[in-house]
Structure formats: structure tokens, C-alpha cells
Amino acid sequence: MTDVQNYICGMGIISSLGHGIKQTKYALQTGRSGIGPLTLFSTAANPPLPVGEIPGSIDSGSLSRTHQLARLAAEQAMAKCEQSPDAVVMGITTGGILTTEMHLQKKAYSPELYRYHAVGSVAEEIARRYRCTGPVITVSTACSSGTVAIKIAIEMLRAGLFKRVLTGGADSLCRLTYHGFNSLQLIDPEGARPLDENRRGMSVAEGAAMLLLAADQPDNAVAEILGAGLSCDAHHSVTPHPQGKGALAAMQAAIKDAGISISAIDYINLHGTGTPDNDLSEAHAINRLFSVQKPLLSSVKGAFGHSLAASGAIEAVVSAICVSSHLVPANTGCRFPDPDLKLEPVRQPASVPVDCVLSNSFGFGGNNASVIIGAPDKADCSISSAKIKPLAILGCACTTGAGTTEATMANLSKGAACKGMLSVQAISKNLSPRTVRRLKRLPRMALSLALAAYENANREEKPSSVFLGTGWGAISETYDFLTGLFETDERFPSPTDFVASVHNAPSGQIALKFRSTGPNITTSGGDYSFEQALLSAHLLSRDIGESFFVMGVDESHPVVSHLFDKSVVADDIPSDGGGSFCLIGAHDLSELYLNLAFYENTENNPGVISSLIGQLGGPRKIKTSYGILMVGIPGGDRWEGEKQLRTFLSLSGFKDPLIDYRKLIGEFASASAVAAVIATKFIEDRKIPPRFCNNRSFRLNGKGALVLGLGKFITAMEVLRR
Amino acid sequence: MNPMEKLLNELKIKIVEILNLIDVHPDDIKEDDQLVGGDLEIDSIDVLELVIMIEKDYGIKIDNRDLGAKIFATLRTLAGYIYENAPELSS
């Protein structure tokens, strides 16, 4: 084992306060605010509400505005680095929605117009630009996304998987969030005044920040990420826990992760959105954590506004500026500190030595993340690296057009396909009417799958954490919110739809149901979203003693699925569903294991299939380890995927049964989660149904299953018997 | 039935329908019970949906958090506020 540190060796930022570190630092030193009336798009409200909009024009070309912001921040972060990053991890919530909503309003239904809609496409574009051949992960956990992304990035370095990871977050202003937060009455018409006794809400903003992290000490280290901690309130889908229980847990986890004492923290960069409930909840948590003496503290959201997924990354950059420039930013916007908060925010920018900063980011779904940033090599906080390990399978379940796991397996055994969509009632028949009264298709499927996997595990202990992959998120809620917005001339969009439109709403519902207060991570990377969730679970499993859910789920939508997902077009039958696992790190509790063995980008990576075979141990090991190959070729990449499969079969010499599973279960982004559950059932039964083996019985004799993902990325998941 | 009773009954039906309380009969909603956070499990998001309904159906805008807490205390306080402020009901 070796010790690993996480050096920040490059940073980039663009926000309402300007473009680049220099402009941002100057704005912070002078206490300037970037908040002003919205000009990016027209609204019925006159005057428009104040926002944190990036000044000047941003030429987004054919890309979406969020993509362009991410690119501008990444250019700065990568300016002094000639090598490609080994992985990209980003926090994104809105992706290309600004462009999408414009086309939906005009009822323009050409798929080409929506090619940058996916939140995952932002990080993929950055990976392509910097020739990153490793994994790309997109975290979509609402306002904590940027900080959660940083946590995953440092765990990649600590696991010894990579040497350089490019991480950060980006979000552009859009109608969805501008009107959505307004529908929740969470926007302060005067502009955000965090911690002020007259505060009435936040100012929605936009921006991007990127950080290049390196495990080896570079010459130009700006600061270090000492540690980060995650938690979930499991309290309410929007309102934070009134006593800040989850916020406290995240801060405590970050301090423990960094291996520092509480007294080492010189400054707290608050989440401090300016909403009455958030600021009060965070204040309670801070007053409990720092019962003796509180560090200097301030929220910068009265200056930047709240840039959602970007905010955690922006504030990580601000924290690094604090450390490198001995600067404590002011709590801009606060004139009369709220006495109920019992906090004394820094009112004017201060020039004082800062060695260690705690930065908070909290989001919808009670999703909390805290990160600790320090001066390079000042704190003794190196963490022993620990390789990622296979995860023990306690239970699993799937939903397909055929029905539950049992119905799916029965259909497969008799040679029938499992394509199609269940009715909403059928999806949620194991859930009470009260539980599902506000839930549409995706959260119902997710909750139902979690419950089925938990019951299949047959253990009393409830899973403490959730890792959920979804290619497209809650499409119904997003579509319904925007339709309601357009049809009522912006007067009556549904607050319920807005709250449920975030990608992490389903995983938040699971946390509520199971009281899961551990990390709650939603990943979104198209056809590889489930694999991203599994990789995140591998990386964080050493922080989690108990069992946890790892799942993938996607819904089909009659209007937009075929516009967003080019694979959906390849099949006449609309299909959806998902797969869910109840897993644990401890290895003596199960005979079966799930392991993500490989995840690489195919772009700029001609030797990727050879790398895969090498990573799996070579042809002989492949033949002796796996008795069944489940292959996922997304319909939109079929030609390329079939070519990749031929290369794999030729180089590996694999001759045992092979299932091209999308031909059976249909085209939807998280089909691989279903495939992993089917593979687990085969290994459990120790045999493959005859229809997949020329109608002969095929016994596995202790061999496992390999679930290959092909197309834009190559992924390999193993289901193995101990 | 007096106008207030009519309004109370109308609101009960609307609450069940808008909040999708399919396991609740309108008559189960008691006029003087705590409306938010009580047995019906109505929360802040539901209140915002009701705020939209009140603006759409009765022409009354409620955008003040402190006032909202008083208005939504019980069904009777809500009906009373609508009755006093709705242009077509008070005329």
C-alpha cells in the first residue's frame, strides 16, 4: 500500500464574476456581486428576476451553453498540462436543456436538435477534447453534484486507478431552473442575501469550474483536496433536515476522510443559498460541529448566485484561491445577519492566512457533500491507497416489458422477448398509494426495484446508500414541467414536477423509503449510466460498512425518448425498465459477486479491445472464468458495436453461449442493469436456458458471466461465483 | 348549504384530486384539523400546488411565506381566506 495525495495542479472557472482565476480573485477581493436581472432569455415577468448570468456573449456554436462553459473552464485547467487526463468526472444537472426547451417550445421534433441534451454529453465532450481514454462519469445530484464529482475523483486517485483526473461541474441558466425555483417561491426578488434576517431565497446562476487533480506532486500544485464526505438527509425531497442532521454528517465525514482535527479548519465556505430553510439548517449543523470556536465563515452565493451543479466546483476553486492567496471572501448581500442563525459571517473580504477550508454543497433530495481543501503538503492527511474489490451480491431484481424478475426469467426460458413497457399501475404494485401519489414513471420503477432487491436479499438491515444510474433521468416530469410552463404563459408550471425533474429525485425517494443516510449518488452517462453507478459504488464502498443499492433505470417517453436517444429509434417497440442490486463490501456474506472489470472510452483508443482482454486476464483466463457472454450493443451504435464484438471474439477465442441482450429486452439506456441481473440469475441457477445453447442444456460448472457493454465506451461487468 | 359550507366541500374535492390522495375520501378531511404535516401528510410542495390552484380558480395570489403558514393552518382558515379575498365570492 502507498499513500496518496490529491494535488490540484490546474484550475479553471467562468461565472457571473468573470472568466478565469484572475478576474474571479479580483471580484472576491473587492467584494463585487455578479447578480443582476436576467437577459439570456425573455420571460413574462417584468422586470426579470435577478440571476448570476455570465457577462458578455458566449459563442456556443453547435454545442449547448453548458458544454461551452465547461470547455472554457477546462481550457484553463488543462493549460499547463500536456498529457491527457486518465478520467473525467463532472457534476451536471441541466446539460443541454437550455437548447432543448427552446426546441420543445417550438414543437421542433428533429433528433439532430437534441444531440447535446444529455447531461452526460458535457463530460464526454470534455473527454473527447482532451483525448481521455479512461472512464467518464457524470454525477447528477442537483446542487451537490460538483462536490460529489470531486469526491469520486479523489477516490479514483486513492484507489490507484489513475494518476490524473479532470473534475468539476457546469450548468447554464435555463427556463427549467429559473421558473422551477420561482415556482417553489425560493428566489429572492432583491437578489440572494445569504444569512440575512430578511433573506427570501436564492439567485439562480450559471457557470463552470474544472480542477485537474494529480496523485503525484506536480511543480505547480495550487492546493490539495484533503478529503470529502457525503450524506443524505433521508428527510424530504426538497426541504433540508430542520436541525441540519445530514449537513452535520457530511461535514463530519469530510473531516474524518481528511484525517484532520476540527480545529485545523480556518474558513468555512458555506452552502448558504439564501433560502430561509437552507441557511437555518446549515447554521444548526455548524453550531453543533463547532461548539467551542467557529472558524471564519461566509457564503459566496450572494456574489456568484447559485450555479447548481457548478457551484460545488466553483467553490472548490474559490477555496483553493483562499488557500493560495490568503483571502477570505465576504458574505456578499448580507446586511443584517440573522440572529437566529448564531453565525457571524465575514462582512468584508479579508486578507488572512488560510491553510484549510471546509466547503459545503447541499442539494435536493437531502443530498449533502462537503470537501476539505488545504495548502499543499501542510496537513498530514495522505490516505493509504486501496484497490477496488468485487462487491458481494445480497439480492437483485429487474423490471422489463415482461414484468418482474420472475416473469422476465420465465419469458427468457421459453424463448419469448421481454420488450415493451409495463403500465404505471403494474410498475408500482408493490408500493402503497400514499407512497406513489406524487411519483411518475421513473421514480416508481426505481422505488419498486429497490424494494424488490431488498426483499430478494432477505436481510433485515436496510441498505444505507444508493448508487443509481439513469441515462435520461425523469423525462416525464421534465417534459410536463416545460409543457405546463409554455401552456400557461409561464404562470403555472408545477412545483411538484420541478422537484421531481432532477436526475437524483428517484434515488432521493429510495433514501426516504429506506432511511438511507449514506452517500446517495446518481450518475448519468447514456448507455453506460449503470456502469458509472457501479464504479462509483466500488470507489466509495470502503467508506460504507453496510449494504447499499446499485441500480440502473430508465423510462420511455412517447414524445421525447426517440428525440434524445438515437438507440430508441432502432427498435419499433418502445421499452423501458431497470435492474437493481443490493450489494455489500464484506466478502463472507454471499457466494456471488459483481465486479466492474473494465471501463474505457473508445474514442482515440484504437487498442481498446486488446486492453479489455488484457485486463480480463487474457484469452485462457476468459475461457475458464466465464460460461456466458451477455453483450450490450446500443441500437444507435450497432454497426460499430458488432465490429467490436467480432474483434473481441476473435482475440479472446470465446466460444460459449452469447446473448445479444438488447434484442430481447429492448432499447433503453440502463438495459445493462437488467442484463447484469439476468446474468446473476443464470449464475445462481448454475445453468443457461437451453434456448441460448442450441436447445441443449448448458451447465456453468462454477464459471461466471461477463456482461460486455459496447459502442462509444467499452465496459465489462463480471458476475462471479466465489 | 351556505356559501362557506359549499366552499369547504369544493376545496376538499380539489385537495384530494390535485394532491392525488387516492386513499382519502373528501369527507375524511376535517375542517379544523391541522392541514399541513397532519394525517394527510400534506407538505410544503403540496401547499405550493394548492397555491397555484387558488390563484387559477379563485384569482388569489399567495406568495408570502408567513401569511401562507396562517392561511394553510386548517381547511377552515384556508376557506375563510379565499371567501374573504376571492372577487367572485365576496361580491
Contacts between the chains, C-beta under 8 A, distances in Angstrom:
chain1	res1	chain2	res2	distance
A	183	B	48	6.7
A	183	B	52	8.0
A	184	B	45	7.8
A	184	B	48	6.3
A	185	B	48	6.8
A	185	B	63	6.0
A	185	B	65	7.0
A	200	B	65	8.0
A	236	B	43	6.8
A	236	B	44	8.0
A	237	B	45	7.1
A	238	B	44	7.0
A	238	B	45	6.3
A	239	B	43	7.6
A	239	B	44	5.9
A	276	B	65	7.1
A	432	B	23	7.9
A	433	B	22	4.8
A	433	B	23	4.6
A	434	B	21	7.9
A	434	B	23	5.9
A	434	B	41	6.7
A	437	B	19	6.8
A	437	B	20	4.2
A	437	B	21	6.3
A	437	B	22	6.7
A	438	B	19	7.9
A	438	B	20	6.7
A	438	B	45	7.4
A	491	B	55	8.0
A	492	B	52	5.1
A	492	B	55	7.4
A	492	B	56	6.3
A	494	B	49	6.9
A	494	B	52	7.5
A	495	B	45	5.7
A	495	B	48	4.1
A	495	B	49	6.3
A	495	B	52	7.6
A	496	B	45	5.5
A	496	B	46	7.9
A	496	B	48	7.8
A	496	B	49	5.8
A	499	B	45	5.8
